[in-house]
Amino acid sequence: MKRFFSVRYLVLLIAGLAIAYYFHINRKRFADGNAELKTELSDLKSEWIELRLKEGATAYAKQELIKVNKEMDRLSDEAAEIRQSVSAEQLVVESLEKRKKALFLEYRQQVRRQAEGMHFDEMTTPQGKHYENIEITEVRPDGVSFRFGAPGSASARRIGLDELPREWVKRFMYTDEELVAERAGAANARGWTTNLESALASAKQNKKFVMVQFTGSDWCPPCIMMQKAVFSKSSFTRLVPKKFILVKIDIPRSNKAMSLKNGKVMKNYNVTGVPTILLFGDDGKEFSRFGASQYPTVEGFIDKLSEELKKKEGN
């Protein structure tokens, strides 16, 4: 019996020790797991705080971006207002400049008109020729005509720009700007324009062709011949403008400003000589070019135009 109780006691003791060891081991595992969990929670909290900071920075950046966009819109509106104001002021300035130029040209024309009949006691040219008892009869872009000598035996004389005294040049002669206006006015008066781009736009609107004449009006013999024999004839100016808008691009040696300006037009259209004719359709495209002096009569020239129109219609 004693032995039975001793064995039972031993078994209970071993079981108690096993249970105690089990709880000890599990408690240690739980403590370790709890420490890991705390560490993970701490890491998660740090990440959460970092994300919140980033979200805050992003939200702040978005707000700042909205402010910047609003400021840009405001500045854009102000810039548009400034541009409108500048444009309006520029138009006023351009209008005043045009008015000033027109008044200047009008004044110069009046001076030249008043020059006719004006008397001078004497005048000496740069070449040393001396004239007395002078009466001016005409002032032209290329020089002055006058009478000189004693009344009853006066002689007429016409001198060019190179023979005019400096004070006469300054007082009476045309500036480059006046020459441009003078030539443009003369060309327009005969049914010609000098603005090719405007002519092309007008042709598109009015369904007409454009004929461009490249010429050297004061130095090119064939050009001068064509002007006298063809372009100035009433049979030409009466018939051709019915189908064509006429454009004259002049390269005069007496006007450097005009020569430089129109020389660029020649280069743009690859024109290498004068007199040259270019023909454009109402679509603004060139469909023919030829040397004008090959057709030195009105009839021949108009026949050539008709031939080129037929070729275009055939295409």
NORVEN-V309600 format. One record per pair of residues at least 12 apart in sequence whose ideal C-beta (glycine too) atoms are under 10 Angstrom apart, sorted by the first residue. I is the first residue (numbers start at 1). J is the second residue. D is the distance in whole Angstrom. If there is no record, write none. Layout:
i->[I/I]
j->[J/J]
d->[D/D]
//
This chain:
i->[101/101/101/102/104/104/104/105/105/105/105/105/105/105/108/108/108/108/108/108/108/108/109/109/109/109/109/111/111/111/112/112/112/112/112/112/112/112/112/112/112/113/114/114/114/115/115/115/115/115/115/115/115/115/116/116/116/116/116/116/116/117/117/117/118/118/118/118/118/118/118/118/119/119/119/119/119/119/120/120/120/120/120/120/120/120/120/121/121/122/122/123/123/123/123/123/123/123/123/123/124/125/125/125/125/125/125/126/126/126/126/126/126/127/127/127/129/129/129/130/131/131/131/131/131/131/131/132/132/132/133/133/133/133/133/133/134/134/134/134/134/134/135/135/135/135/135/135/136/136/137/137/137/138/139/139/139/139/139/140/140/140/140/140/140/140/141/141/141/141/141/141/141/141/141/141/141/141/142/142/142/142/142/142/142/142/142/143/143/143/143/143/143/143/143/143/143/144/144/144/144/144/144/144/144/144/144/144/144/145/145/145/146/146/146/160/161/161/161/174/174/175/175/176/176/176/176/176/176/177/177/177/178/179/179/179/179/179/179/180/180/180/180/180/180/180/182/183/183/183/183/183/183/183/184/184/184/186/186/187/187/187/187/187/187/188/188/190/190/190/190/190/190/190/191/191/191/191/191/191/191/191/191/191/192/192/192/192/192/192/192/192/192/192/192/193/193/193/193/193/193/194/194/194/194/194/194/194/194/195/195/196/196/196/196/196/196/196/196/196/196/196/196/197/197/197/198/198/199/199/199/199/199/199/199/199/200/200/200/200/200/200/200/200/200/201/201/202/202/203/203/203/203/203/203/203/203/204/204/204/204/204/205/206/206/207/207/208/208/208/208/208/208/208/208/209/209/209/209/209/209/209/209/209/209/209/209/209/209/210/210/210/210/210/210/210/210/210/210/210/211/211/211/211/211/211/211/211/211/211/211/211/211/211/211/212/212/212/212/212/212/212/212/212/212/212/212/212/212/212/212/213/213/213/213/213/213/213/213/213/213/213/213/213/213/213/214/214/214/214/214/214/214/214/214/214/214/214/214/214/214/214/214/214/214/215/215/215/215/215/215/215/215/215/215/215/215/215/216/216/216/216/216/216/216/216/216/217/217/217/217/217/217/217/217/217/217/218/218/218/218/218/218/219/219/219/219/219/220/220/220/220/220/220/220/220/221/222/222/222/222/222/222/222/222/223/223/223/223/223/223/223/223/224/225/225/225/225/226/226/226/226/226/226/226/226/226/227/227/227/228/229/229/229/229/229/229/229/230/230/230/230/230/230/230/230/230/230/230/231/231/231/231/231/231/232/233/233/233/234/235/235/235/235/236/236/236/236/236/237/239/239/239/240/240/240/240/243/243/243/244/244/244/244/245/245/247/247/247/248/249/249/249/249/249/249/249/249/249/249/250/250/251/251/251/251/251/269/269/270/270/271/273/274/274/274/275/275/275/275/275/276/276/276/276/276/277/277/277/277/277/277/277/277/277/277/277/278/279/279/279/279/279/281/281/285/287/287/287/287/287/288/288/288/288/288/288/288/289/290/290/290/290/292]
j->[177/178/181/181/175/177/178/174/175/177/178/181/182/185/171/172/173/174/175/177/178/181/139/174/178/181/182/139/171/172/136/138/139/140/141/144/171/172/173/174/178/139/136/139/172/136/137/138/139/144/146/168/171/172/135/136/137/138/139/145/146/135/136/137/134/135/136/137/139/146/171/172/133/134/135/136/146/147/132/133/134/135/136/146/148/165/168/133/134/134/148/136/144/146/148/159/164/165/167/168/165/159/162/163/164/165/168/162/163/164/165/166/169/159/162/163/157/159/163/148/146/147/148/149/155/157/159/148/149/150/147/148/149/150/151/154/146/147/148/149/154/157/147/148/149/151/154/156/168/172/156/157/158/158/168/171/172/173/174/158/160/161/172/173/174/182/161/173/174/178/179/182/183/186/218/252/254/255/158/159/160/161/173/174/179/218/254/158/159/160/161/162/163/164/168/172/173/157/158/159/160/161/163/164/165/168/169/172/173/157/158/159/158/159/168/254/173/174/254/254/255/255/257/254/255/256/257/258/259/255/257/258/255/252/254/255/256/257/258/194/250/252/255/257/258/261/255/217/248/250/252/254/255/258/248/250/258/217/248/213/217/246/247/248/250/246/248/227/231/232/236/237/246/248/231/236/237/238/240/241/244/245/246/248/211/213/231/237/241/245/246/247/248/249/250/210/212/245/246/247/248/247/248/249/250/258/261/262/265/247/249/210/212/245/247/248/249/262/265/268/269/278/280/247/265/284/245/247/211/212/244/245/246/247/280/284/212/245/247/280/281/282/283/284/285/245/284/245/282/244/245/247/280/281/282/283/284/280/281/282/283/284/282/245/282/281/282/241/242/243/244/245/280/281/282/240/243/244/245/279/280/281/282/287/288/305/308/309/312/244/245/246/247/278/279/280/281/282/284/286/240/241/243/244/245/246/247/248/277/278/279/280/288/305/308/244/245/246/247/248/249/265/269/271/276/277/278/279/280/286/289/226/227/230/231/246/247/248/249/250/274/275/276/277/278/292/247/248/249/250/251/262/265/266/269/271/272/273/274/275/276/277/278/289/292/227/231/248/249/250/251/252/262/274/275/276/277/292/250/251/252/253/259/262/273/274/275/248/250/251/252/253/254/255/258/274/275/250/251/252/253/254/255/251/252/253/254/274/250/251/252/253/273/274/275/293/293/273/274/275/291/292/293/294/296/250/251/252/274/275/276/292/293/275/275/292/293/296/274/275/277/291/292/293/295/296/301/248/275/292/296/293/295/296/297/298/300/301/275/292/293/295/296/297/298/299/300/301/302/246/248/275/292/298/301/298/297/298/301/298/297/298/299/302/297/298/299/301/302/298/298/302/305/298/301/302/305/305/306/309/279/280/305/309/280/282/265/278/280/262/261/262/263/265/266/269/271/274/276/278/262/274/263/265/266/271/274/286/289/286/289/289/291/291/292/293/290/291/292/293/294/289/290/291/292/293/289/290/291/292/293/294/295/301/304/305/308/290/304/305/308/309/312/309/312/312/308/309/311/312/315/304/305/307/308/309/311/312/308/304/305/307/308/304]
d->[7/10/8/9/9/8/9/10/9/8/6/6/9/10/10/9/9/8/8/10/6/10/10/10/8/10/9/9/7/7/9/9/4/9/10/10/9/6/9/8/10/8/10/10/10/5/9/9/5/8/10/9/8/5/9/6/6/6/7/9/10/7/7/8/9/7/5/10/10/9/10/9/8/7/5/8/10/10/9/8/4/8/8/8/9/10/9/7/8/7/9/10/10/8/8/9/9/6/9/7/7/7/9/5/7/7/10/7/7/8/7/8/10/10/8/6/9/8/7/10/8/10/4/8/9/7/9/6/7/9/8/6/6/6/8/7/5/7/5/9/9/9/5/8/10/10/8/10/9/8/7/9/9/8/9/10/5/8/9/9/10/10/10/9/9/10/9/8/5/8/6/6/8/10/9/10/7/9/9/10/6/6/9/9/10/8/7/6/5/4/6/9/7/7/10/10/8/9/7/6/9/9/9/6/10/7/10/7/8/7/4/8/8/8/10/10/7/9/8/9/9/10/9/9/6/7/4/7/10/10/7/10/10/8/7/5/10/8/7/9/10/10/7/6/5/8/9/8/9/6/7/10/7/7/9/9/9/10/10/10/10/9/9/5/8/10/9/10/8/7/10/6/8/9/9/9/5/9/8/5/10/9/6/10/10/8/8/9/9/9/5/7/4/10/10/10/10/7/7/6/7/7/6/7/7/9/10/8/10/7/10/8/6/10/5/10/7/10/6/9/8/9/9/10/9/9/9/9/9/8/10/5/8/5/8/10/9/8/9/6/10/9/9/5/10/10/8/6/10/9/5/10/7/8/5/9/7/10/9/5/7/6/8/8/8/10/5/9/9/6/7/6/10/9/6/10/6/5/7/6/7/6/7/9/10/9/9/7/9/6/5/8/6/8/7/4/8/8/8/9/7/9/9/4/7/6/7/10/6/8/6/8/10/7/10/10/9/8/4/8/6/9/8/9/8/7/4/8/7/9/9/8/9/10/7/7/7/5/7/9/9/7/8/6/8/7/9/9/5/8/7/8/8/6/8/5/10/8/5/7/4/8/7/9/9/7/9/7/7/6/7/9/9/5/5/8/10/8/7/5/7/7/9/10/10/5/8/8/5/8/5/9/9/10/10/9/10/9/9/5/6/5/8/8/7/5/8/9/10/8/9/9/9/5/7/9/9/10/8/6/8/7/4/10/8/9/9/10/6/5/10/8/8/9/9/9/7/7/10/5/9/10/5/6/9/7/8/10/9/10/10/10/10/6/7/8/10/9/10/8/9/8/7/7/5/10/8/5/9/8/8/9/9/9/9/10/9/5/10/9/10/5/8/8/10/5/10/7/7/10/8/6/9/9/8/7/7/8/9/8/8/9/7/9/9/10/10/9/9/9/9/5/9/5/7/9/8/9/9/9/6/9/6/9/7/10/7/8/9/10/9/8/8/9/8/9/10/7/4/6/10/6/8/6/7/9/6/6/8/5/10/10/9/9/8/9/9/9/10/8/6/8/8/10/7/10/7/9/8/5/8/9/9/9/4/9/7/7/9/7/10/10/8/9]
//
